[in-house]
Amino acid sequence: MDYEKQIEKFAAYFRKHEKRKEDLRIGVELEHFVIYKDTLKTVSYYGKDGVGETLRELELKGWNGRYEGDNILGLNSENKTISLEPGSQIELSIAPQRNIEDLERDYFSFLNDIIPILDRKNQGLITTGYHPVTRIQDIRLIPKKRYDYMYEYFKTKGIHAHNMMKGTASVQISIDYESEKDYVRKFKTASALSPVLYAIFDNGYYFEGNIWEKHSLRAHIWSNCDDDRCGIAKGTFDEDFGYRKYAEYILNMPPIFISDGQKTYPTGNKLVREIFDPDGYSIEELEHILTMVFPDVRTKKYIEIRMMDAVPYPLNFSAAALIKGLLYDENNLEKLYDFAKDVREEEVLRTKEELVKKGLYAEFKGKTLLDAGNYIVQLAKNALSERERKYLLPLEEMLRHNKNPYEITREKSALGRKESISWCVLSKTINA
């Protein structure tokens, strides 16, 4: 295979998806566990009242089903997409919008469709970073070939790779870039903020049925998953980072399996560069390869920011407002990029280790993560329009009281597990 030509094909894909300033949008992916309200145990994909049946009921409401064989594994409706994570976590992806209130409206529409269905089964959605009750040994993989291949591959990787697949849920924010220079600024800055975002959205108080006595379970799990494809993308903080460097990161990674939209087959430990034919590939194949790495910040046709635990509404939209206010405001972006240029990968990794031990009071570049969180919230607040500042209020208020979601649940834990995380349960429809 021609390595230079391979690099250029990926770089050309990244260039193709540059946007004009007036076309910049923000997107969200919001993951939820489906649980029984009385026990908080997970609802399986399978059987009567299972998640698969819930998807079929949504299909009857007008959503368009996506199937693998006879199994319904996802749905589309206008600019919303529902997909399932390996342990039946429901992920809602909302097409990128200019305004956060449009994302919010689509989220309300999703909740108003799914919650009445779940109510009839005494089920609900819960937005925590890790499943609060059910252990992964008791969670069956959904019937999706992709996840079978991943599960088998990860058997030889980090001790928490399977926990990542079945037991975690997150909020992910996607942003656009205008040019390679803009891409570099946003990618490096988001990566440099990684420990701060892990810390302020830490919502993993329970792990495998027990209290997690440390902090940032998400950071701990991802640090014990697969070092090659998780954490900080290799080369991020190099001076010459850009499209080429990210392409090389992808090309020197085993893709686990290849999918061209028609067929899927495992690839073992072969690297992408040994498989990817720059003269005979499909766009579906290239885009699939880009999804087979899981760093804190990832490149697809946009930049995806992936460090935040799942949190309940309206805190989930604080994440969108924060990222928009920081990375779509030129003054904030330049200020934070100046900071990011002095950050080294080993500093980020060391801080994430400290974060697991000390939580919000771990230090990064001379500041606690709590202070850094308060600082970036104020930066974002000053940059957002008055109409969008309101989305930051839940996050601002929480940090002002020296708390993150983990601490809120910890304080409530004396009341019992169910009561401690009741604030994370979504079981009512919301009026748009």
Summary of the structure (lengths in Angstrom):
residues: 432
radius of gyration: 20.6
end to end distance: 52.8
largest distance: 61.9
contacts: 1510
relative contact order: 0.15
helix: 47%
strand: 18%
